[in-house]
Amino acid sequence: MGFVPGVTPGKWEKSWTEHERASRRWRRLDLRPVDVAEADALLRSGELDMCLLRGPVDRDVMHLVALYDEVAVAVVAREHPVTAYDEITLADLDGELDVLAAFPELDLPTAIETVAAGSGYVIVPMSLARLHSRKDIEFRPVTDAEEYPVGLAWLRSNDDPDTQGFVGIVRGRTARSSRI
């Protein structure tokens, strides 16, 4: 199972392990960190059976179980005026440079470095802001920005019992449930 940066598969890995112990099968869940841009291709090629990812997928080809929505945050330099508030709106950033919109070719670490230097802001899921946290930046929730949906995706052609068992786990079934 793949997972994109900032998405933490530990909760489901633990549930899978408990299920496997209860069933006495003892199969491991192999976790693989993947880049956001390659998740779709890795699923389609069969290199991944499933992937925890952000955003939409081609529903004609893949199943998607929505898991949760991540809060959008603005990452700014530590001295930025919006750091005086607990949360902000997009209007609070009017006139500022959206670094990723202006320079879409930048990767996130480079964009955050640009922000830390005092040039603009980036809006990202909170987990990515935490992942790339530094002493010279801060982040604030943006109350009117779209949240980032996180879900479990897998190919429609890959509906084997193990995949369905894991899907049951992310939907809340436990080792004591009768339907895993």
C-alpha positions as CSV (number, residue, x, y, z in Angstrom):
1,M,0.0,0.0,0.0
2,G,1.3,3.4,-1.0
3,F,0.8,6.6,0.9
4,V,1.5,10.2,-0.1
5,P,3.5,12.7,2.1
6,G,1.7,13.8,5.1
7,V,-0.8,11.0,5.1
8,T,-0.2,8.6,8.0
9,P,-1.1,5.0,7.5
10,G,-0.2,3.9,11.0
11,K,-3.7,3.7,12.3
12,W,-4.8,1.3,9.6
13,E,-1.6,-0.7,9.6
14,K,-2.2,-1.3,13.3
15,S,-5.8,-2.4,12.7
16,W,-4.7,-4.7,9.8
17,T,-2.1,-6.3,12.1
18,E,-4.7,-6.9,14.8
19,H,-7.0,-8.4,12.2
20,E,-4.2,-10.7,10.9
21,R,-3.3,-11.9,14.4
22,A,-7.0,-12.6,15.2
23,S,-7.3,-14.6,12.0
24,R,-3.9,-16.3,12.6
25,R,-2.7,-15.5,9.0
26,W,0.0,-13.0,10.1
27,R,0.4,-11.3,6.7
28,R,2.2,-8.0,6.8
29,L,1.0,-4.8,5.2
30,D,3.8,-3.5,3.1
31,L,3.8,0.3,3.2
32,R,5.5,2.4,0.5
33,P,5.8,6.2,0.6
34,V,5.0,7.6,-2.9
35,D,5.1,11.0,-4.5
36,V,1.7,12.6,-5.1
37,A,2.4,12.8,-8.8
38,E,3.2,9.1,-9.2
39,A,0.4,7.6,-7.1
40,D,-2.0,7.3,-10.0
41,A,0.5,5.6,-12.3
42,L,1.7,3.2,-9.6
43,L,-1.9,2.1,-9.0
44,R,-2.7,1.7,-12.7
45,S,0.5,-0.3,-13.3
46,G,-0.2,-2.7,-10.5
47,E,2.9,-1.7,-8.5
48,L,0.6,-0.7,-5.7
49,D,-2.6,-2.5,-4.7
50,M,-3.9,0.5,-2.8
51,C,-2.9,4.0,-2.0
52,L,-3.8,6.6,0.7
53,L,-3.8,9.8,-1.3
54,R,-5.3,13.3,-1.5
55,G,-7.7,14.6,-4.1
56,P,-9.8,13.0,-6.8
57,V,-9.2,9.9,-8.8
58,D,-10.6,8.6,-12.1
59,R,-13.7,6.9,-10.7
60,D,-14.2,4.9,-13.9
61,V,-10.9,3.1,-13.2
62,M,-10.6,3.3,-9.4
63,H,-12.6,2.9,-6.2
64,L,-12.2,5.6,-3.6
65,V,-13.2,5.5,0.0
66,A,-13.2,9.0,1.5
67,L,-11.5,9.0,4.9
68,Y,-11.2,12.6,6.1
69,D,-10.7,16.2,5.0
70,E,-7.5,18.0,5.9
71,V,-7.6,21.6,7.0
72,A,-5.9,24.1,4.6
73,V,-3.3,26.3,6.1
74,A,-1.3,29.2,4.9
75,V,2.4,28.9,5.4
76,V,4.1,32.3,5.9
77,A,7.4,33.7,7.2
78,R,7.5,33.9,11.0
79,E,7.4,37.7,10.9
80,H,4.3,37.9,8.6
81,P,1.4,40.0,10.0
82,V,-1.1,37.1,9.8
83,T,0.8,35.2,12.5
84,A,-0.9,37.5,15.0
85,Y,-4.1,35.6,14.5
86,D,-5.2,32.0,15.3
87,E,-6.9,31.6,11.9
88,I,-7.2,33.7,8.8
89,T,-9.2,34.0,5.6
90,L,-8.1,34.2,2.0
91,A,-8.9,38.0,2.1
92,D,-6.2,38.4,4.7
93,L,-3.7,37.3,2.1
94,D,-4.9,39.6,-0.7
95,G,-2.0,41.4,-2.4
96,E,0.5,38.7,-1.3
97,L,2.3,36.4,-3.6
98,D,0.9,32.8,-3.7
99,V,4.3,31.2,-4.4
100,L,2.9,27.9,-5.8
101,A,0.4,29.6,-8.0
102,A,3.1,32.0,-9.4
103,F,5.7,29.3,-9.7
104,P,3.9,25.9,-10.2
105,E,7.2,24.2,-11.2
106,L,8.5,24.6,-7.6
107,D,8.5,21.6,-5.3
108,L,7.0,22.2,-1.8
109,P,10.3,22.4,0.1
110,T,11.6,25.0,-2.3
111,A,8.3,26.9,-2.1
112,I,8.5,26.9,1.7
113,E,12.1,28.1,1.5
114,T,10.9,31.0,-0.7
115,V,8.2,31.8,1.9
116,A,10.7,31.6,4.7
117,A,12.8,34.2,2.9
118,G,9.8,36.6,3.2
119,S,8.3,36.2,-0.3
120,G,4.6,35.3,-0.2
121,Y,2.8,32.3,1.2
122,V,1.7,28.8,0.2
123,I,-1.6,27.1,1.1
124,V,-1.2,23.4,1.8
125,P,-2.8,20.7,3.9
126,M,-1.9,21.0,7.6
127,S,-0.1,17.7,7.6
128,L,2.3,18.9,4.9
129,A,2.9,22.2,6.8
130,R,3.8,20.1,9.8
131,L,6.0,17.8,7.8
132,H,8.0,20.8,6.4
133,S,8.0,22.8,9.5
134,R,10.9,25.1,10.2
135,K,11.9,27.7,12.8
136,D,11.5,30.5,10.3
137,I,7.9,29.8,9.2
138,E,4.5,29.5,10.8
139,F,1.2,28.4,9.5
140,R,-2.4,29.4,10.2
141,P,-5.7,27.6,9.2
142,V,-7.5,29.4,6.4
143,T,-11.2,29.2,7.3
144,D,-12.6,29.8,3.8
145,A,-10.1,27.7,1.8
146,E,-11.2,24.3,0.4
147,E,-10.2,21.4,2.6
148,Y,-8.0,18.6,1.2
149,P,-9.8,15.2,1.0
150,V,-7.9,12.1,1.9
151,G,-9.0,8.7,0.7
152,L,-8.0,5.1,0.0
153,A,-7.9,4.3,-3.7
154,W,-7.5,1.0,-5.6
155,L,-8.2,-0.3,-9.1
156,R,-11.8,-1.5,-9.7
157,S,-10.2,-4.6,-11.2
158,N,-8.4,-5.3,-7.9
159,D,-11.2,-6.3,-5.7
160,D,-9.6,-9.4,-4.2
161,P,-10.5,-10.5,-0.6
162,D,-7.4,-8.9,1.0
163,T,-8.2,-5.6,-0.6
164,Q,-11.8,-5.8,0.5
165,G,-10.6,-6.8,4.0
166,F,-8.4,-3.7,4.2
167,V,-11.3,-1.5,2.9
168,G,-13.4,-2.9,5.7
169,I,-10.7,-1.9,8.2
170,V,-10.6,1.7,6.9
171,R,-14.4,1.8,7.1
172,G,-14.2,1.0,10.8
173,R,-14.4,-2.8,11.1
174,T,-12.3,-4.3,13.8
175,A,-10.7,-7.7,14.3
176,R,-13.8,-8.6,16.4
177,S,-16.2,-7.6,13.6
178,S,-17.9,-10.4,11.7
179,R,-17.3,-9.0,8.2
180,I,-13.5,-8.8,7.7
